[in-house]
Amino acid sequence: MRQAGCGPRPTVRVFTRNDPDQTKGATDMATTLTGLIAAVHTPMKADCTLNLDTIESQARWMTANRISGVFVCGSTGEGLSLTMAERLRIAERWRDVAEDLAVIVHVGHNCVPEAVEIARHAEQVVGAHAIAAVSPTFFRPSCVDELVSYCAEIAEAAPNTPFYYYHIPIRTTLALPAIDIMKAAAERIPTFAGLKFTHEDLMDFRQCLTYEGGKYDMLYGRDEMLLSALALGARGAIGSTYNFAAPLYHRIIDAYERGDMLTAQREQTGAMEMVGVLRRYGGIVAIKPAMKAIGLDCGPSRLPLRRMSDDEYRAFCRDLDRIGFFEYCSQPPA
């Protein structure tokens, strides 16, 4: 049996120095995010303008399916395809409707002053539980020091909000070891809380997880490998498919925590089959159609992402049905 962590009742806890139960202590504040956190979609109208009214429905769906938090305007949320003004409005709307959901605002940007402004807004206007930033993706940092300098300038704009680095090499093509980033960030960023780790290098993940006695959060970002991350000690995860298949992942976690590895492996295989279908239909292109298939239409994706044709969508739904997706998909709120 493993220690309690990414368990059947996901929680979010925020620590301060005055908290008698605080376990970290390296920063002026730290946050512990556990359970399933959905990297939420940005809902859009047919003309790809924002559809902010749908966000309230998203929040209700997340709560009904035991999601503990939302990661706003990240990769799934098409954050880098949005204007700064749009990102601010989306974050404010999540603030208004989140209720018990933790709101983590992705603030990364190719333009550092705009990232700084989004971070400032996340703290001063939204009151976000945490912020996160991905590396710039055009003029990329060439070394850890340059990357952490970028992160530090952003984090400084939100001095009372925990900061996470969003590690996703497949998108940034930045092949820097996460453990090196963590060590440097821990020294230079007072609000550093950990990483959103979207990568397959599980040795690197484990090294980060155990650094300084496990002082920092490691939020795993590969849904199809959740069970492997749990076995290494993960307590929280951020992912796209938690939007529409949360019950399946809760079954993985529940089976793992009661020591039933055969069931956990079988359920994880189901998640892999689902991700395989998504990949066949374009990966990120297919995640909004998956939401539509369960009854929550978040509209189209913005260019350069393409839209599914009607025929392709029908074939996609048939393939989802073939693997039993509609038996374990997220359910609408009562």
ZIDAPE-V765419 format. One record per residue. N is the residue number from 0. PSI is psi in radians with two decimals (NA if undefined). NEAR is the number of other C-alpha atoms within 12 Angstrom. Layout:
<<N;PSI;NEAR> <N;PSI;NEAR>>
This chain:
<<0;2.47;16> <1;2.91;21> <2;2.69;17> <3;2.51;24> <4;-1.77;32> <5;1.10;43> <6;-2.98;33> <7;-0.32;29> <8;1.43;23> <9;2.48;33> <10;2.83;28> <11;2.27;33> <12;2.38;27> <13;2.22;28> <14;2.62;28> <15;2.97;23> <16;-0.48;18> <17;-0.05;14> <18;2.08;16> <19;-0.32;10> <20;0.13;12> <21;2.36;20> <22;-0.04;24> <23;-1.43;30> <24;-0.08;26> <25;-0.27;28> <26;2.97;29> <27;-0.47;24> <28;2.71;31> <29;2.77;38> <30;2.49;42> <31;1.99;41> <32;2.14;43> <33;2.92;37> <34;-2.86;43> <35;2.17;53> <36;2.16;44> <37;2.23;47> <38;1.66;46> <39;2.65;45> <40;2.72;49> <41;1.94;47> <42;2.44;41> <43;2.68;26> <44;3.07;18> <45;-0.52;15> <46;0.19;14> <47;0.43;24> <48;2.82;22> <49;2.50;31> <50;1.33;26> <51;-0.41;29> <52;-0.49;23> <53;-0.36;25> <54;-0.62;34> <55;-0.71;28> <56;-0.71;29> <57;-0.79;43> <58;-0.72;40> <59;-0.71;29> <60;-0.75;38> <61;-0.80;44> <62;-0.74;34> <63;-0.43;22> <64;0.40;35> <65;0.65;39> <66;2.38;48> <67;-0.32;44> <68;3.01;46> <69;2.42;52> <70;1.90;50> <71;2.30;53> <72;0.62;42> <73;-2.60;43> <74;-0.87;42> <75;-0.64;37> <76;0.13;39> <77;0.64;37> <78;-0.70;37> <79;-0.02;34> <80;0.06;26> <81;2.67;32> <82;2.84;23> <83;-0.73;28> <84;-0.71;18> <85;-0.74;27> <86;-0.67;36> <87;-0.74;34> <88;-0.69;28> <89;-0.79;45> <90;-0.72;45> <91;-0.67;30> <92;-0.70;33> <93;-0.65;43> <94;-0.70;32> <95;-0.51;23> <96;-0.08;27> <97;-0.56;33> <98;-1.93;19> <99;0.04;24> <100;2.36;38> <101;2.41;42> <102;1.98;43> <103;2.07;47> <104;2.12;51> <105;2.19;49> <106;-0.01;53> <107;2.61;46> <108;2.66;38> <109;-0.38;27> <110;1.95;25> <111;-0.78;29> <112;-0.60;21> <113;-0.67;25> <114;-0.72;39> <115;-0.76;31> <116;-0.70;27> <117;-0.69;43> <118;-0.77;45> <119;-0.76;31> <120;-0.71;34> <121;-0.65;43> <122;-0.89;35> <123;-0.54;22> <124;-0.82;22> <125;-0.62;32> <126;0.71;29> <127;2.59;40> <128;-0.57;43> <129;2.85;49> <130;2.80;51> <131;2.67;48> <132;2.29;49> <133;2.78;44> <134;2.65;44> <135;2.60;33> <136;-0.01;23> <137;-1.22;16> <138;1.64;17> <139;2.54;24> <140;2.53;24> <141;-0.15;20> <142;2.99;19> <143;-0.72;26> <144;-0.75;20> <145;-0.71;22> <146;-0.78;38> <147;-0.54;37> <148;-0.75;25> <149;-0.85;36> <150;-0.72;46> <151;-0.69;37> <152;-0.66;31> <153;-0.84;44> <154;-0.57;42> <155;-0.46;30> <156;-0.23;31> <157;1.22;38> <158;-0.15;29> <159;0.28;32> <160;2.24;39> <161;2.45;48> <162;2.33;51> <163;2.42;48> <164;2.34;49> <165;1.81;45> <166;1.85;45> <167;1.33;31> <168;-0.52;25> <169;-0.46;21> <170;-0.71;20> <171;-0.34;27> <172;0.47;20> <173;1.77;27> <174;1.04;24> <175;2.34;28> <176;2.31;28> <177;-0.58;40> <178;-0.60;31> <179;-0.69;24> <180;-0.78;40> <181;-0.81;42> <182;-0.78;28> <183;-0.72;28> <184;-0.66;35> <185;-0.54;35> <186;-0.56;20> <187;-0.30;27> <188;1.87;37> <189;-0.52;30> <190;0.19;38> <191;2.21;47> <192;-0.32;45> <193;-2.75;47> <194;2.54;46> <195;1.95;44> <196;1.71;45> <197;1.44;36> <198;2.83;35> <199;-0.06;24> <200;1.56;27> <201;-0.40;29> <202;-0.79;18> <203;-0.74;28> <204;-0.82;39> <205;-0.67;30> <206;-0.72;27> <207;-0.69;38> <208;-0.57;35> <209;-0.03;22> <210;2.35;24> <211;0.72;20> <212;0.43;15> <213;0.51;25> <214;-0.46;27> <215;2.61;42> <216;2.43;46> <217;1.83;47> <218;1.96;48> <219;2.47;48> <220;0.20;43> <221;1.70;36> <222;-0.69;43> <223;-0.11;37> <224;0.39;34> <225;-0.76;45> <226;-0.68;42> <227;-0.71;30> <228;-0.68;37> <229;-0.74;45> <230;-0.46;29> <231;-0.11;29> <232;0.16;34> <233;2.48;45> <234;-0.22;39> <235;2.70;48> <236;2.50;50> <237;2.21;50> <238;2.81;43> <239;-0.75;45> <240;-0.14;45> <241;-0.31;47> <242;-0.69;52> <243;0.00;48> <244;0.57;44> <245;-0.74;44> <246;-0.62;33> <247;-0.76;42> <248;-0.57;51> <249;-0.62;38> <250;-0.67;35> <251;-0.87;42> <252;-0.80;45> <253;-0.79;31> <254;-0.73;27> <255;-0.75;36> <256;-0.41;28> <257;0.11;19> <258;0.23;19> <259;1.42;19> <260;-0.57;24> <261;-0.77;16> <262;-0.75;23> <263;-0.74;29> <264;-0.71;28> <265;-0.75;21> <266;-0.65;35> <267;-0.61;34> <268;-0.66;26> <269;-0.71;33> <270;-0.69;38> <271;-0.70;27> <272;-0.74;25> <273;-0.82;39> <274;-0.60;33> <275;-0.72;23> <276;-0.78;31> <277;-0.75;32> <278;-0.66;19> <279;-0.45;19> <280;0.34;29> <281;0.13;22> <282;-1.95;25> <283;-0.42;34> <284;-0.48;34> <285;-0.14;39> <286;-0.55;49> <287;-0.74;41> <288;-0.57;38> <289;-0.66;45> <290;-0.75;42> <291;-0.66;27> <292;-0.49;31> <293;-0.06;28> <294;0.17;22> <295;1.69;30> <296;2.00;29> <297;0.19;38> <298;-2.95;33> <299;2.97;34> <300;2.71;35> <301;2.53;30> <302;2.48;15> <303;0.07;14> <304;2.42;21> <305;2.93;19> <306;2.54;26> <307;2.49;27> <308;2.87;15> <309;-0.72;11> <310;-0.72;12> <311;-0.69;18> <312;-0.74;25> <313;-0.73;18> <314;-0.70;22> <315;-0.82;33> <316;-0.65;29> <317;-0.72;18> <318;-0.64;25> <319;-0.74;35> <320;-0.64;21> <321;-0.54;16> <322;0.14;24> <323;0.30;20> <324;-0.71;34> <325;-0.07;25> <326;-0.42;18> <327;0.05;27> <328;2.86;34> <329;2.57;35> <330;2.60;29> <331;2.70;26> <332;2.65;18> <333;NA;9>>
